[in-house]
Amino acid sequence: MTDGDLELRPGVRLIADRSYPAAYTLQMAGTDQSYVDLDDPTRLEFDYVQRIADALDAHAPAGQRLRVVHVGGAGLTLPRYLAASRPQSAQIVLEPDAELTEFVREHLPLPRRSGIKVRPVDGRAGIAEMRDDFADVVVVDAFTGAQVPSELSTTTFFADVHRVLAADGTVMVNVTDRAPFGYLRRCVAGVREHFTDTLISAEPATLKGRRFGNVLILGSKGRLASDLLVRKAASSAFPYRIVRGEHLDQLVGSAAPFTETDSSPSPEPPSGLGFFG
């Protein structure tokens, strides 16, 4: 480590950004999991995180309070973003690694009255404990090492997320895959089984099969702000594409949702790729 870096345990450390005095990257097992700038929580360095932020911004008018559940915490980047952009929001983070949460909160403290509460429980169990109509948005951005846990990809899990969401609620699921997208197609099929409106977003290079990367799946019980998201994609600092309607039908094809008996974690990234953004 260099001066300014902090280590929790082997493989888990906060790496100081030499360009910004209060910014750090949380790295776990060689993978950059989170980037946090305490001076500006709205500055998002990872492209897929910006896409989730765009989707959150499109869900409701600017500044409106949201009830959000985050499956996966790490550096708490998105909860910090919402606390800054929608200060009255109520947020619950499901992060089973209590030691990691304590480390992050010690060195990257949350603002006072942030509205962010962290529960030391995994996403599957945490969602199951929540009452019906609990949240406006559920963000699923959880990894074990470099893979999405298998229990967060099943149709049973998505059914439980559907139960927890309000009448116009939206689920936002970050996964990683590469063409021909065997894992992604089954995840989208699982979301579509329970949500009336769905789309995905990704970098053009990922969609064209040129690289392994993050794909964001959105599913709504009502209607997604698809046209607004298309405009956001076109003007983003990190250009990306929206896939919906017939194009999404073609991508998913005959893929079947993951079930409890045949679920799988997301694919391992290619050797040497340790950055999902």
Secondary structure, DSSP 8 states (H G I E B T S, - for coil): --TT-EEEETTEEEEE-TTSTTEEEEEETTEEEEEEETT-TT---SHHHHHHHHHHHHHS-TT---EEEEE--TT-HHHHHHHHHSTT-EEEEE-S-HHHHHHHHHHS---TT--EEEESS-HHHHHHTS-TT-EEEEEE---BTTB--GGGSBHHHHHHHHHHEEEEEEEEEEEEE-TT-HHHHHHHHHHHTT-SEEEEEE-HHHHTTSS-EEEEEEEESS---HHHHHHHHHH-SS--EEE-HHHHHHHHTT---B-TTT--------TT--B--
